[in-house]
Amino acid sequence: MRSYAQFEASAHDAGWGGGLLVRWVRNWRAHRAVVRLGDMDDRMLRDIGVSRDDLQWARALPLSVNAVLALEERGRLRRQGAFRKD
């Protein structure tokens, strides 16, 4: 996921990722990637720092949000101890 986030950041800096349609398609692809993560077993998900609840949360995000980046941020906050499960 980290390489995907770095690619997204560099693409945005390059200036070609600013359009609404491009952003929507990018976010749709990110949502599809989150759905594919659901095919992993719980041990594999734990290894990458994601739970089934995290995946469910990310799948429910609107397409205006990049689900992969949001999922990565949620994991980062959890590792820092700043994440509370509501």
Phi and psi restraints in degrees (range 20) as a CNS / XPLOR table:
assign (resid 1 and name C) (resid 2 and name N)
       (resid 2 and name CA) (resid 2 and name C) 1.0 -62.2 20.0 2
assign (resid 2 and name N) (resid 2 and name CA)
       (resid 2 and name C) (resid 3 and name N) 1.0 -42.6 20.0 2
assign (resid 2 and name C) (resid 3 and name N)
       (resid 3 and name CA) (resid 3 and name C) 1.0 -64.5 20.0 2
assign (resid 3 and name N) (resid 3 and name CA)
       (resid 3 and name C) (resid 4 and name N) 1.0 -35.6 20.0 2
assign (resid 3 and name C) (resid 4 and name N)
       (resid 4 and name CA) (resid 4 and name C) 1.0 -62.8 20.0 2
assign (resid 4 and name N) (resid 4 and name CA)
       (resid 4 and name C) (resid 5 and name N) 1.0 -44.0 20.0 2
assign (resid 4 and name C) (resid 5 and name N)
       (resid 5 and name CA) (resid 5 and name C) 1.0 -64.1 20.0 2
assign (resid 5 and name N) (resid 5 and name CA)
       (resid 5 and name C) (resid 6 and name N) 1.0 -40.0 20.0 2
assign (resid 5 and name C) (resid 6 and name N)
       (resid 6 and name CA) (resid 6 and name C) 1.0 -66.1 20.0 2
assign (resid 6 and name N) (resid 6 and name CA)
       (resid 6 and name C) (resid 7 and name N) 1.0 -39.6 20.0 2
assign (resid 6 and name C) (resid 7 and name N)
       (resid 7 and name CA) (resid 7 and name C) 1.0 -62.3 20.0 2
assign (resid 7 and name N) (resid 7 and name CA)
       (resid 7 and name C) (resid 8 and name N) 1.0 -44.4 20.0 2
assign (resid 7 and name C) (resid 8 and name N)
       (resid 8 and name CA) (resid 8 and name C) 1.0 -61.6 20.0 2
assign (resid 8 and name N) (resid 8 and name CA)
       (resid 8 and name C) (resid 9 and name N) 1.0 -41.4 20.0 2
assign (resid 8 and name C) (resid 9 and name N)
       (resid 9 and name CA) (resid 9 and name C) 1.0 -66.2 20.0 2
assign (resid 9 and name N) (resid 9 and name CA)
       (resid 9 and name C) (resid 10 and name N) 1.0 -42.9 20.0 2
assign (resid 9 and name C) (resid 10 and name N)
       (resid 10 and name CA) (resid 10 and name C) 1.0 -69.0 20.0 2
assign (resid 10 and name N) (resid 10 and name CA)
       (resid 10 and name C) (resid 11 and name N) 1.0 -36.3 20.0 2
assign (resid 10 and name C) (resid 11 and name N)
       (resid 11 and name CA) (resid 11 and name C) 1.0 -65.8 20.0 2
assign (resid 11 and name N) (resid 11 and name CA)
       (resid 11 and name C) (resid 12 and name N) 1.0 -40.0 20.0 2
assign (resid 11 and name C) (resid 12 and name N)
       (resid 12 and name CA) (resid 12 and name C) 1.0 -65.0 20.0 2
assign (resid 12 and name N) (resid 12 and name CA)
       (resid 12 and name C) (resid 13 and name N) 1.0 -41.2 20.0 2
assign (resid 12 and name C) (resid 13 and name N)
       (resid 13 and name CA) (resid 13 and name C) 1.0 -64.9 20.0 2
assign (resid 13 and name N) (resid 13 and name CA)
       (resid 13 and name C) (resid 14 and name N) 1.0 -30.1 20.0 2
assign (resid 13 and name C) (resid 14 and name N)
       (resid 14 and name CA) (resid 14 and name C) 1.0 -71.5 20.0 2
assign (resid 14 and name N) (resid 14 and name CA)
       (resid 14 and name C) (resid 15 and name N) 1.0 -15.4 20.0 2
assign (resid 14 and name C) (resid 15 and name N)
       (resid 15 and name CA) (resid 15 and name C) 1.0 96.5 20.0 2
assign (resid 15 and name N) (resid 15 and name CA)
       (resid 15 and name C) (resid 16 and name N) 1.0 -4.0 20.0 2
assign (resid 15 and name C) (resid 16 and name N)
       (resid 16 and name CA) (resid 16 and name C) 1.0 -93.6 20.0 2
assign (resid 16 and name N) (resid 16 and name CA)
       (resid 16 and name C) (resid 17 and name N) 1.0 -1.4 20.0 2
assign (resid 16 and name C) (resid 17 and name N)
       (resid 17 and name CA) (resid 17 and name C) 1.0 -103.7 20.0 2
assign (resid 17 and name N) (resid 17 and name CA)
       (resid 17 and name C) (resid 18 and name N) 1.0 20.0 20.0 2
assign (resid 17 and name C) (resid 18 and name N)
       (resid 18 and name CA) (resid 18 and name C) 1.0 -88.1 20.0 2
assign (resid 18 and name N) (resid 18 and name CA)
       (resid 18 and name C) (resid 19 and name N) 1.0 -18.9 20.0 2
assign (resid 18 and name C) (resid 19 and name N)
       (resid 19 and name CA) (resid 19 and name C) 1.0 -72.4 20.0 2
assign (resid 19 and name N) (resid 19 and name CA)
       (resid 19 and name C) (resid 20 and name N) 1.0 148.8 20.0 2
assign (resid 19 and name C) (resid 20 and name N)
       (resid 20 and name CA) (resid 20 and name C) 1.0 -61.0 20.0 2
assign (resid 20 and name N) (resid 20 and name CA)
       (resid 20 and name C) (resid 21 and name N) 1.0 -44.3 20.0 2
assign (resid 20 and name C) (resid 21 and name N)
       (resid 21 and name CA) (resid 21 and name C) 1.0 -65.7 20.0 2
assign (resid 21 and name N) (resid 21 and name CA)
       (resid 21 and name C) (resid 22 and name N) 1.0 -41.9 20.0 2
assign (resid 21 and name C) (resid 22 and name N)
       (resid 22 and name CA) (resid 22 and name C) 1.0 -62.8 20.0 2
assign (resid 22 and name N) (resid 22 and name CA)
       (resid 22 and name C) (resid 23 and name N) 1.0 -42.9 20.0 2
assign (resid 22 and name C) (resid 23 and name N)
       (resid 23 and name CA) (resid 23 and name C) 1.0 -63.6 20.0 2
assign (resid 23 and name N) (resid 23 and name CA)
       (resid 23 and name C) (resid 24 and name N) 1.0 -42.1 20.0 2
assign (resid 23 and name C) (resid 24 and name N)
       (resid 24 and name CA) (resid 24 and name C) 1.0 -62.4 20.0 2
assign (resid 24 and name N) (resid 24 and name CA)
       (resid 24 and name C) (resid 25 and name N) 1.0 -45.2 20.0 2
assign (resid 24 and name C) (resid 25 and name N)
       (resid 25 and name CA) (resid 25 and name C) 1.0 -64.7 20.0 2
assign (resid 25 and name N) (resid 25 and name CA)
       (resid 25 and name C) (resid 26 and name N) 1.0 -42.5 20.0 2
assign (resid 25 and name C) (resid 26 and name N)
       (resid 26 and name CA) (resid 26 and name C) 1.0 -61.4 20.0 2
assign (resid 26 and name N) (resid 26 and name CA)
       (resid 26 and name C) (resid 27 and name N) 1.0 -43.7 20.0 2
assign (resid 26 and name C) (resid 27 and name N)
       (resid 27 and name CA) (resid 27 and name C) 1.0 -68.4 20.0 2
assign (resid 27 and name N) (resid 27 and name CA)
       (resid 27 and name C) (resid 28 and name N) 1.0 -35.8 20.0 2
assign (resid 27 and name C) (resid 28 and name N)
       (resid 28 and name CA) (resid 28 and name C) 1.0 -63.0 20.0 2
assign (resid 28 and name N) (resid 28 and name CA)
       (resid 28 and name C) (resid 29 and name N) 1.0 -43.4 20.0 2
assign (resid 28 and name C) (resid 29 and name N)
       (resid 29 and name CA) (resid 29 and name C) 1.0 -63.0 20.0 2
assign (resid 29 and name N) (resid 29 and name CA)
       (resid 29 and name C) (resid 30 and name N) 1.0 -39.1 20.0 2
assign (resid 29 and name C) (resid 30 and name N)
       (resid 30 and name CA) (resid 30 and name C) 1.0 -63.6 20.0 2
assign (resid 30 and name N) (resid 30 and name CA)
       (resid 30 and name C) (resid 31 and name N) 1.0 -41.3 20.0 2
assign (resid 30 and name C) (resid 31 and name N)
       (resid 31 and name CA) (resid 31 and name C) 1.0 -63.1 20.0 2
assign (resid 31 and name N) (resid 31 and name CA)
       (resid 31 and name C) (resid 32 and name N) 1.0 -39.5 20.0 2
assign (resid 31 and name C) (resid 32 and name N)
       (resid 32 and name CA) (resid 32 and name C) 1.0 -64.0 20.0 2
assign (resid 32 and name N) (resid 32 and name CA)
       (resid 32 and name C) (resid 33 and name N) 1.0 -37.7 20.0 2
assign (resid 32 and name C) (resid 33 and name N)
       (resid 33 and name CA) (resid 33 and name C) 1.0 -63.9 20.0 2
assign (resid 33 and name N) (resid 33 and name CA)
       (resid 33 and name C) (resid 34 and name N) 1.0 -39.0 20.0 2
assign (resid 33 and name C) (resid 34 and name N)
       (resid 34 and name CA) (resid 34 and name C) 1.0 -65.4 20.0 2
assign (resid 34 and name N) (resid 34 and name CA)
       (resid 34 and name C) (resid 35 and name N) 1.0 -40.4 20.0 2
assign (resid 34 and name C) (resid 35 and name N)
       (resid 35 and name CA) (resid 35 and name C) 1.0 -61.6 20.0 2
assign (resid 35 and name N) (resid 35 and name CA)
       (resid 35 and name C) (resid 36 and name N) 1.0 -41.4 20.0 2
assign (resid 35 and name C) (resid 36 and name N)
       (resid 36 and name CA) (resid 36 and name C) 1.0 -65.6 20.0 2
assign (resid 36 and name N) (resid 36 and name CA)
       (resid 36 and name C) (resid 37 and name N) 1.0 -29.3 20.0 2
assign (resid 36 and name C) (resid 37 and name N)
       (resid 37 and name CA) (resid 37 and name C) 1.0 -61.4 20.0 2
assign (resid 37 and name N) (resid 37 and name CA)
       (resid 37 and name C) (resid 38 and name N) 1.0 -26.8 20.0 2
assign (resid 37 and name C) (resid 38 and name N)
       (resid 38 and name CA) (resid 38 and name C) 1.0 -64.0 20.0 2
assign (resid 38 and name N) (resid 38 and name CA)
       (resid 38 and name C) (resid 39 and name N) 1.0 -16.7 20.0 2
assign (resid 38 and name C) (resid 39 and name N)
       (resid 39 and name CA) (resid 39 and name C) 1.0 -77.6 20.0 2
assign (resid 39 and name N) (resid 39 and name CA)
       (resid 39 and name C) (resid 40 and name N) 1.0 -13.4 20.0 2
assign (resid 39 and name C) (resid 40 and name N)
       (resid 40 and name CA) (resid 40 and name C) 1.0 -77.4 20.0 2
assign (resid 40 and name N) (resid 40 and name CA)
       (resid 40 and name C) (resid 41 and name N) 1.0 153.4 20.0 2
assign (resid 40 and name C) (resid 41 and name N)
       (resid 41 and name CA) (resid 41 and name C) 1.0 -80.0 20.0 2
assign (resid 41 and name N) (resid 41 and name CA)
       (resid 41 and name C) (resid 42 and name N) 1.0 168.1 20.0 2
assign (resid 41 and name C) (resid 42 and name N)
       (resid 42 and name CA) (resid 42 and name C) 1.0 -60.9 20.0 2
assign (resid 42 and name N) (resid 42 and name CA)
       (resid 42 and name C) (resid 43 and name N) 1.0 -35.5 20.0 2
assign (resid 42 and name C) (resid 43 and name N)
       (resid 43 and name CA) (resid 43 and name C) 1.0 -64.0 20.0 2
assign (resid 43 and name N) (resid 43 and name CA)
       (resid 43 and name C) (resid 44 and name N) 1.0 -43.2 20.0 2
assign (resid 43 and name C) (resid 44 and name N)
       (resid 44 and name CA) (resid 44 and name C) 1.0 -65.1 20.0 2
assign (resid 44 and name N) (resid 44 and name CA)
       (resid 44 and name C) (resid 45 and name N) 1.0 -41.2 20.0 2
assign (resid 44 and name C) (resid 45 and name N)
       (resid 45 and name CA) (resid 45 and name C) 1.0 -62.9 20.0 2
assign (resid 45 and name N) (resid 45 and name CA)
       (resid 45 and name C) (resid 46 and name N) 1.0 -41.9 20.0 2
assign (resid 45 and name C) (resid 46 and name N)
       (resid 46 and name CA) (resid 46 and name C) 1.0 -62.4 20.0 2
assign (resid 46 and name N) (resid 46 and name CA)
       (resid 46 and name C) (resid 47 and name N) 1.0 -37.6 20.0 2
assign (resid 46 and name C) (resid 47 and name N)
       (resid 47 and name CA) (resid 47 and name C) 1.0 -61.3 20.0 2
assign (resid 47 and name N) (resid 47 and name CA)
       (resid 47 and name C) (resid 48 and name N) 1.0 -33.5 20.0 2
assign (resid 47 and name C) (resid 48 and name N)
       (resid 48 and name CA) (resid 48 and name C) 1.0 -95.3 20.0 2
assign (resid 48 and name N) (resid 48 and name CA)
       (resid 48 and name C) (resid 49 and name N) 1.0 3.5 20.0 2
assign (resid 48 and name C) (resid 49 and name N)
       (resid 49 and name CA) (resid 49 and name C) 1.0 81.7 20.0 2
assign (resid 49 and name N) (resid 49 and name CA)
       (resid 49 and name C) (resid 50 and name N) 1.0 29.9 20.0 2
assign (resid 49 and name C) (resid 50 and name N)
       (resid 50 and name CA) (resid 50 and name C) 1.0 -128.1 20.0 2
assign (resid 50 and name N) (resid 50 and name CA)
       (resid 50 and name C) (resid 51 and name N) 1.0 142.5 20.0 2
assign (resid 50 and name C) (resid 51 and name N)
       (resid 51 and name CA) (resid 51 and name C) 1.0 -111.2 20.0 2
assign (resid 51 and name N) (resid 51 and name CA)
       (resid 51 and name C) (resid 52 and name N) 1.0 167.6 20.0 2
assign (resid 51 and name C) (resid 52 and name N)
       (resid 52 and name CA) (resid 52 and name C) 1.0 -61.4 20.0 2
assign (resid 52 and name N) (resid 52 and name CA)
       (resid 52 and name C) (resid 53 and name N) 1.0 -36.2 20.0 2
assign (resid 52 and name C) (resid 53 and name N)
       (resid 53 and name CA) (resid 53 and name C) 1.0 -62.9 20.0 2
assign (resid 53 and name N) (resid 53 and name CA)
       (resid 53 and name C) (resid 54 and name N) 1.0 -38.9 20.0 2
assign (resid 53 and name C) (resid 54 and name N)
       (resid 54 and name CA) (resid 54 and name C) 1.0 -61.9 20.0 2
assign (resid 54 and name N) (resid 54 and name CA)
       (resid 54 and name C) (resid 55 and name N) 1.0 -42.3 20.0 2
assign (resid 54 and name C) (resid 55 and name N)
       (resid 55 and name CA) (resid 55 and name C) 1.0 -64.0 20.0 2
assign (resid 55 and name N) (resid 55 and name CA)
       (resid 55 and name C) (resid 56 and name N) 1.0 -42.8 20.0 2
assign (resid 55 and name C) (resid 56 and name N)
       (resid 56 and name CA) (resid 56 and name C) 1.0 -61.7 20.0 2
assign (resid 56 and name N) (resid 56 and name CA)
       (resid 56 and name C) (resid 57 and name N) 1.0 -43.0 20.0 2
assign (resid 56 and name C) (resid 57 and name N)
       (resid 57 and name CA) (resid 57 and name C) 1.0 -60.7 20.0 2
assign (resid 57 and name N) (resid 57 and name CA)
       (resid 57 and name C) (resid 58 and name N) 1.0 -46.4 20.0 2
assign (resid 57 and name C) (resid 58 and name N)
       (resid 58 and name CA) (resid 58 and name C) 1.0 -66.4 20.0 2
assign (resid 58 and name N) (resid 58 and name CA)
       (resid 58 and name C) (resid 59 and name N) 1.0 -37.0 20.0 2
assign (resid 58 and name C) (resid 59 and name N)
       (resid 59 and name CA) (resid 59 and name C) 1.0 -66.2 20.0 2
assign (resid 59 and name N) (resid 59 and name CA)
       (resid 59 and name C) (resid 60 and name N) 1.0 -25.9 20.0 2
assign (resid 59 and name C) (resid 60 and name N)
       (resid 60 and name CA) (resid 60 and name C) 1.0 -83.7 20.0 2
assign (resid 60 and name N) (resid 60 and name CA)
       (resid 60 and name C) (resid 61 and name N) 1.0 -7.0 20.0 2
assign (resid 60 and name C) (resid 61 and name N)
       (resid 61 and name CA) (resid 61 and name C) 1.0 -68.3 20.0 2
assign (resid 61 and name N) (resid 61 and name CA)
       (resid 61 and name C) (resid 62 and name N) 1.0 148.1 20.0 2
assign (resid 61 and name C) (resid 62 and name N)
       (resid 62 and name CA) (resid 62 and name C) 1.0 -72.0 20.0 2
assign (resid 62 and name N) (resid 62 and name CA)
       (resid 62 and name C) (resid 63 and name N) 1.0 162.4 20.0 2
assign (resid 62 and name C) (resid 63 and name N)
       (resid 63 and name CA) (resid 63 and name C) 1.0 -68.6 20.0 2
assign (resid 63 and name N) (resid 63 and name CA)
       (resid 63 and name C) (resid 64 and name N) 1.0 -6.8 20.0 2
assign (resid 63 and name C) (resid 64 and name N)
       (resid 64 and name CA) (resid 64 and name C) 1.0 -76.9 20.0 2
assign (resid 64 and name N) (resid 64 and name CA)
       (resid 64 and name C) (resid 65 and name N) 1.0 -7.3 20.0 2
assign (resid 64 and name C) (resid 65 and name N)
       (resid 65 and name CA) (resid 65 and name C) 1.0 -117.7 20.0 2
assign (resid 65 and name N) (resid 65 and name CA)
       (resid 65 and name C) (resid 66 and name N) 1.0 135.1 20.0 2
assign (resid 65 and name C) (resid 66 and name N)
       (resid 66 and name CA) (resid 66 and name C) 1.0 -77.9 20.0 2
assign (resid 66 and name N) (resid 66 and name CA)
       (resid 66 and name C) (resid 67 and name N) 1.0 109.4 20.0 2
assign (resid 66 and name C) (resid 67 and name N)
       (resid 67 and name CA) (resid 67 and name C) 1.0 -65.0 20.0 2
assign (resid 67 and name N) (resid 67 and name CA)
       (resid 67 and name C) (resid 68 and name N) 1.0 -34.6 20.0 2
assign (resid 67 and name C) (resid 68 and name N)
       (resid 68 and name CA) (resid 68 and name C) 1.0 -67.1 20.0 2
assign (resid 68 and name N) (resid 68 and name CA)
       (resid 68 and name C) (resid 69 and name N) 1.0 -45.8 20.0 2
assign (resid 68 and name C) (resid 69 and name N)
       (resid 69 and name CA) (resid 69 and name C) 1.0 -65.6 20.0 2
assign (resid 69 and name N) (resid 69 and name CA)
       (resid 69 and name C) (resid 70 and name N) 1.0 -39.0 20.0 2
assign (resid 69 and name C) (resid 70 and name N)
       (resid 70 and name CA) (resid 70 and name C) 1.0 -65.7 20.0 2
assign (resid 70 and name N) (resid 70 and name CA)
       (resid 70 and name C) (resid 71 and name N) 1.0 -39.6 20.0 2
assign (resid 70 and name C) (resid 71 and name N)
       (resid 71 and name CA) (resid 71 and name C) 1.0 -65.7 20.0 2
assign (resid 71 and name N) (resid 71 and name CA)
       (resid 71 and name C) (resid 72 and name N) 1.0 -41.5 20.0 2
assign (resid 71 and name C) (resid 72 and name N)
       (resid 72 and name CA) (resid 72 and name C) 1.0 -63.8 20.0 2
assign (resid 72 and name N) (resid 72 and name CA)
       (resid 72 and name C) (resid 73 and name N) 1.0 -41.2 20.0 2
assign (resid 72 and name C) (resid 73 and name N)
       (resid 73 and name CA) (resid 73 and name C) 1.0 -64.4 20.0 2
assign (resid 73 and name N) (resid 73 and name CA)
       (resid 73 and name C) (resid 74 and name N) 1.0 -40.0 20.0 2
assign (resid 73 and name C) (resid 74 and name N)
       (resid 74 and name CA) (resid 74 and name C) 1.0 -62.1 20.0 2
assign (resid 74 and name N) (resid 74 and name CA)
       (resid 74 and name C) (resid 75 and name N) 1.0 -42.0 20.0 2
assign (resid 74 and name C) (resid 75 and name N)
       (resid 75 and name CA) (resid 75 and name C) 1.0 -65.9 20.0 2
assign (resid 75 and name N) (resid 75 and name CA)
       (resid 75 and name C) (resid 76 and name N) 1.0 -38.9 20.0 2
assign (resid 75 and name C) (resid 76 and name N)
       (resid 76 and name CA) (resid 76 and name C) 1.0 -63.3 20.0 2
assign (resid 76 and name N) (resid 76 and name CA)
       (resid 76 and name C) (resid 77 and name N) 1.0 -43.7 20.0 2
assign (resid 76 and name C) (resid 77 and name N)
       (resid 77 and name CA) (resid 77 and name C) 1.0 -63.8 20.0 2
assign (resid 77 and name N) (resid 77 and name CA)
       (resid 77 and name C) (resid 78 and name N) 1.0 -37.3 20.0 2
assign (resid 77 and name C) (resid 78 and name N)
       (resid 78 and name CA) (resid 78 and name C) 1.0 -64.7 20.0 2
assign (resid 78 and name N) (resid 78 and name CA)
       (resid 78 and name C) (resid 79 and name N) 1.0 -43.8 20.0 2
assign (resid 78 and name C) (resid 79 and name N)
       (resid 79 and name CA) (resid 79 and name C) 1.0 -63.8 20.0 2
assign (resid 79 and name N) (resid 79 and name CA)
       (resid 79 and name C) (resid 80 and name N) 1.0 -31.7 20.0 2
assign (resid 79 and name C) (resid 80 and name N)
       (resid 80 and name CA) (resid 80 and name C) 1.0 -81.6 20.0 2
assign (resid 80 and name N) (resid 80 and name CA)
       (resid 80 and name C) (resid 81 and name N) 1.0 -8.6 20.0 2
assign (resid 80 and name C) (resid 81 and name N)
       (resid 81 and name CA) (resid 81 and name C) 1.0 81.7 20.0 2
assign (resid 81 and name N) (resid 81 and name CA)
       (resid 81 and name C) (resid 82 and name N) 1.0 10.8 20.0 2
assign (resid 81 and name C) (resid 82 and name N)
       (resid 82 and name CA) (resid 82 and name C) 1.0 -95.1 20.0 2
assign (resid 82 and name N) (resid 82 and name CA)
       (resid 82 and name C) (resid 83 and name N) 1.0 -2.5 20.0 2
assign (resid 82 and name C) (resid 83 and name N)
       (resid 83 and name CA) (resid 83 and name C) 1.0 -96.6 20.0 2
assign (resid 83 and name N) (resid 83 and name CA)
       (resid 83 and name C) (resid 84 and name N) 1.0 128.7 20.0 2
assign (resid 83 and name C) (resid 84 and name N)
       (resid 84 and name CA) (resid 84 and name C) 1.0 -115.2 20.0 2
assign (resid 84 and name N) (resid 84 and name CA)
       (resid 84 and name C) (resid 85 and name N) 1.0 132.8 20.0 2
assign (resid 84 and name C) (resid 85 and name N)
       (resid 85 and name CA) (resid 85 and name C) 1.0 -80.1 20.0 2
assign (resid 85 and name N) (resid 85 and name CA)
       (resid 85 and name C) (resid 86 and name N) 1.0 120.8 20.0 2
